Amino acid sequence: MPVDHRLSRFYRFGAGLMGLVLLAFGILGLIDKVGFFDTGGDTVAGLSTNGALSVLSVCAGLLLLVGMVIGGNFASTLNMVLGIVFILSGFVNLALLDGGFNFLAFRIQNVLFSFVVGVMLMFFGMYGRVSATLPHDNPYWRARHPEHSDRAVGAVGGDRVG
């Protein structure tokens, strides 16, 4: 994808927005000085937390901010990958809610937050990249249809010629 393509701004925005949310949650959890694997029910912004979850949130937030700085395909792919990780984390932690292996102090609110963040990251990563009706000037459509891309870009209204 060209560096200055308009989709790059969208991927950057998504990575930056979600990175800031996760970074803020992680920093607030670290400021609260909770134990690293404490499951005592300390909350930040309505979500339970501990030191390990705070550190993971800061790391994920910083990684998304790096994706925002780099932009382009990297930010899009990073958003999709981390979106999948957050959704999987939601399912795993849902299974561990009442067990002794709930080291990240997850509660149902955290599971829902993980699902929401995962879906939003997937949306920000897939936007303009995955659809049956991508416009013919879209770089992803052109990469998938190299035999039609030269003729389609010159067509009126973006419709394919031929």
Secondary structure, DSSP 8 states (H G I E B T S, - for coil): --TT-HHHHHHHHHHHHHHHHHHHHHHHHHHTT--TT--S--EETTEE--HHHHHHHHHHHHHHHHHHHH-HHHHHHHHHHHHHHHHHHHHHHHHTTTSTT-TT---HHHHHHHHHHHHHHHHHHHTTTS-TT--TT-HHHHHH-HHHHHHHHTSGGG----
